[in-house]
Amino acid sequence: MRSEDAVEIVRATLALAFPTASAEGLTRAAETVIRWGSEEAAQQLDEGLTTRMLLDLLGAAGVSPADFRPAERDWLARRYEEAAPYRTWSHSEGMPRLPFLPRPLDEPIEPTDPDNPDDPNGRGFASGR
């Protein structure tokens, strides 16, 4: 699928969720969602990060959280206080500056030099000798 087509599909969906967003805001938010998908941002989501992601998406779209109407009326008010104070995805315009914490690695890092597991640069692991 072409990236332009993916952006249009996401943009149409976001238009339903954020009816007060401008056309430019919807496009910016859709491009943000596509970028987060390529970063695999959803792999480590928990409740706090899910709330942070929604707040970041509102910021990217230029929509005030007060203008967002979730299906569950008090959901955002309850969750706003529980939003993670960091993010694991890239920062975009309209989002507050927060620390970036990278996701844990899927695989352990192998020593850089198999003949020297006690790498002096700190990149290797002791072999249990």
Backbone torsions as a table, in degrees:
resi	resn	phi	psi	omega
1	MET	NA	136.9	177.4
2	ARG	-69.8	146.8	-177.9
3	SER	-63.0	-33.3	178.7
4	GLU	-63.6	-38.4	178.1
5	ASP	-67.4	-41.6	178.8
6	ALA	-62.9	-41.7	178.5
7	VAL	-62.2	-41.9	-179.7
8	GLU	-65.0	-38.0	178.0
9	ILE	-65.1	-47.5	179.7
10	VAL	-65.3	-39.6	179.9
11	ARG	-60.2	-43.3	179.5
12	ALA	-63.9	-38.7	178.0
13	THR	-67.3	-44.4	179.5
14	LEU	-65.0	-31.0	178.0
15	ALA	-61.2	-33.2	176.6
16	LEU	-72.1	-38.6	-178.3
17	ALA	-78.2	-32.5	-176.6
18	PHE	-123.5	70.9	-175.1
19	PRO	-65.5	-17.4	179.6
20	THR	-91.0	-2.5	-179.0
21	ALA	-73.5	147.4	175.7
22	SER	-75.3	165.3	177.4
23	ALA	-60.2	-42.0	178.8
24	GLU	-65.0	-41.3	179.0
25	GLY	-63.7	-40.6	178.2
26	LEU	-64.1	-41.7	178.8
27	THR	-64.5	-45.5	179.2
28	ARG	-61.1	-43.1	179.5
29	ALA	-66.0	-40.9	178.9
30	ALA	-63.6	-43.7	177.5
31	GLU	-62.6	-35.4	177.7
32	THR	-65.2	-44.3	179.0
33	VAL	-61.8	-42.6	179.0
34	ILE	-62.9	-43.1	179.3
35	ARG	-63.5	-44.3	178.6
36	TRP	-61.4	-35.8	177.3
37	GLY	-62.9	-41.2	179.0
38	SER	-69.6	-24.3	176.6
39	GLU	-84.6	-3.7	-177.0
40	GLU	58.0	41.3	-176.9
41	ALA	-62.8	-27.4	-176.6
42	ALA	-76.7	-9.1	-175.1
43	GLN	-63.5	-30.2	-174.2
44	GLN	-116.8	19.4	-175.1
45	LEU	-69.3	135.8	168.7
46	ASP	-127.0	-172.4	-176.1
47	GLU	-60.5	-44.3	-179.4
48	GLY	-63.7	-42.6	179.0
49	LEU	-72.0	-32.8	177.0
50	THR	-63.7	-43.1	177.3
51	THR	-64.8	-42.8	178.4
52	ARG	-60.8	-40.7	-179.4
53	MET	-64.3	-42.3	178.3
54	LEU	-63.2	-43.7	178.8
55	LEU	-64.2	-39.3	176.5
56	ASP	-64.5	-39.8	179.9
57	LEU	-66.9	-39.8	174.8
58	LEU	-59.9	-43.2	178.4
59	GLY	-62.9	-42.3	178.9
60	ALA	-63.6	-35.2	-179.3
61	ALA	-81.5	-10.8	-178.3
62	GLY	76.0	27.5	-179.6
63	VAL	-106.7	130.2	176.7
64	SER	-70.1	138.5	175.9
65	PRO	-55.9	-27.5	177.9
66	ALA	-67.8	-24.9	179.7
67	ASP	-87.8	-10.3	-178.9
68	PHE	-82.8	131.3	-179.5
69	ARG	-117.1	91.3	178.3
70	PRO	-69.8	160.7	-179.7
71	ALA	-59.9	-38.4	176.4
72	GLU	-94.2	111.6	-167.2
73	ARG	-49.5	-46.7	-175.6
74	ASP	-99.3	13.4	-177.8
75	TRP	-57.8	-52.2	-175.6
76	LEU	-66.6	-39.9	178.9
77	ALA	-60.7	-42.6	178.8
78	ARG	-67.7	-42.8	-173.7
79	ARG	-80.3	-26.2	-176.2
80	TYR	-53.6	-41.7	179.6
81	GLU	-69.7	-23.6	-176.9
82	GLU	-95.8	4.0	-178.3
83	ALA	-63.4	138.6	179.3
84	ALA	-59.1	139.5	179.0
85	PRO	-83.9	18.8	-179.9
86	TYR	-151.0	174.0	175.3
87	ARG	-138.1	158.3	178.2
88	THR	-114.3	15.1	-179.4
89	TRP	-130.3	169.8	-175.8
90	SER	-69.3	152.0	-179.3
91	HIS	-88.7	139.8	177.3
92	SER	-128.1	168.3	177.1
93	GLU	-57.0	139.3	178.7
94	GLY	92.9	-6.0	179.8
95	MET	-101.6	142.8	177.1
96	PRO	-65.7	150.9	177.2
97	ARG	-72.8	122.1	178.8
98	LEU	-137.3	159.1	176.0
99	PRO	-63.7	147.5	174.8
100	PHE	-103.4	123.6	175.2
101	LEU	-114.5	115.7	-178.9
102	PRO	-65.6	151.6	176.5
103	ARG	-64.6	152.6	173.3
104	PRO	-63.5	148.8	179.1
105	LEU	-67.0	143.6	177.7
106	ASP	-71.0	-34.4	-177.3
107	GLU	-126.1	144.5	175.5
108	PRO	-65.8	148.9	178.5
109	ILE	-75.0	131.7	178.2
110	GLU	-83.5	153.6	176.6
111	PRO	-57.4	145.2	-179.8
112	THR	-73.1	-28.0	179.9
113	ASP	-129.0	103.9	-177.6
114	PRO	-58.8	-24.9	179.2
115	ASP	-80.1	-14.1	-178.5
116	ASN	-134.6	78.7	-177.0
117	PRO	-66.1	-20.1	177.6
118	ASP	-96.4	56.0	-177.0
119	ASP	-50.4	124.2	-179.4
120	PRO	-63.9	-16.4	178.4
121	ASN	-85.3	1.2	177.7
122	GLY	79.4	12.4	-177.5
123	ARG	-94.2	-16.4	-176.4
124	GLY	-97.3	178.8	179.1
125	PHE	-124.2	146.8	176.4
126	ALA	-65.2	141.5	-176.1
127	SER	-89.4	3.4	178.9
128	GLY	84.4	19.0	178.2
129	ARG	-71.5	NA	NA
